[in-house]
Structure formats: C-alpha cells, structure tokens
Amino acid sequence: MNGKLRNMTAIYLLKEEQVLLLYRQGGRVVNNVWTGSAGGHFEPDELNDPKACVLRELKEELGLLEKDIEGLAMRYITLRRTNGEIRQNYYFFAKLKDEVNENLISTEGTCKWFSVNEIHALEMPFSAKYMMEHFCKIGRFTDKVYIGVTNSEGEEFVELQEC
C-alpha cells in the first residue's frame, strides 16, 4: 500500500420515504452506478470540513443551497482499502424542503427518486451499497453516526460515540 488517502463525500436527499440517487456517468472513480444525490472529492481547503465539501458539491451538481434542505447531518463515515489507497467516505443526509422542486437535474448524470425498499437491488459503489443497506434497515430510524469498515464479507458498522 502506498499510504495514499482519497477523501470523498456524498449527500443523500430524502423526501418522505424516498431517496434521490444519481446514476453517475463520466466520473473519475465512480462511473455507471447509482450514488448519492451529489458528492465528490475534497478540495485542499476542505480536508477538515466535510460539510463544506458536501455543500459545494450540492451547489455544483444540483444547483441547491443549504437553504433548500433541512436537517443536514453527517451520518456515516466509511473506510475501505482498495487499489493501494485508503478511501474515506463521509455520507450526509438531509430532507429536501417541500417548496423546492423535486425534479432535480444533475451535471454528473441522471437523478431519480427511489423508495427505500427499492435501493437494495441497485448497483452502487462498494461502501455506498453497504451503507445504504444499513441506513434503510437501521440508520433512518435514529440520529446516530456510524463508522463502517470493510472486511471480506462487506462492511461492519458500529455507532460512533462521543467519549
């Protein structure tokens, strides 16, 4: 392993029992799979501020501002070792405000709303798939923050508690 870190963030927009996903096309790392509503790599000035990164990506990719969403919260952090690097993903969730048009268009691919019951069947990036499975079963019913670490069987999640 070369010790390289890849820091990425994603936001999943919610509306009632639906989640907005993006079929990402033309991405450098993630391509032709369903991902969060918006997301991407950290800029150098965002390395200690994943919220700043996710808000920038939300604006760049969907044209939305923080005032268009509510309840923004980082809910998952995942770690995965692959292709000689450690990938750290910071996953945020927020509710799209009722007055905001839900027919969103992305600069990165095609957006579509899915019922939380449909998500398990979609092709997604490795960490995102396991994170969303956990979110649909457990995470959406709490306000806890979880850490996910990959293993040979997928990802293992534990609650990140303040000590």
Secondary structure, 3 states (H helix, E strand, C coil): CCCEEEEEEEEEEEECCEEEEEEECCCCCCCCEEECCEEEECCHHHCCCHHHHHHHHHHHHHCCCHHHEEEEEEEEEEEEEECCEEEEEEEEEEEECCCCCCCCCCCCEEEEEEECCCHHHCCCCHHHHHHHHHHHHCHHHCCCCEEEEEECCEEEEEECCCC
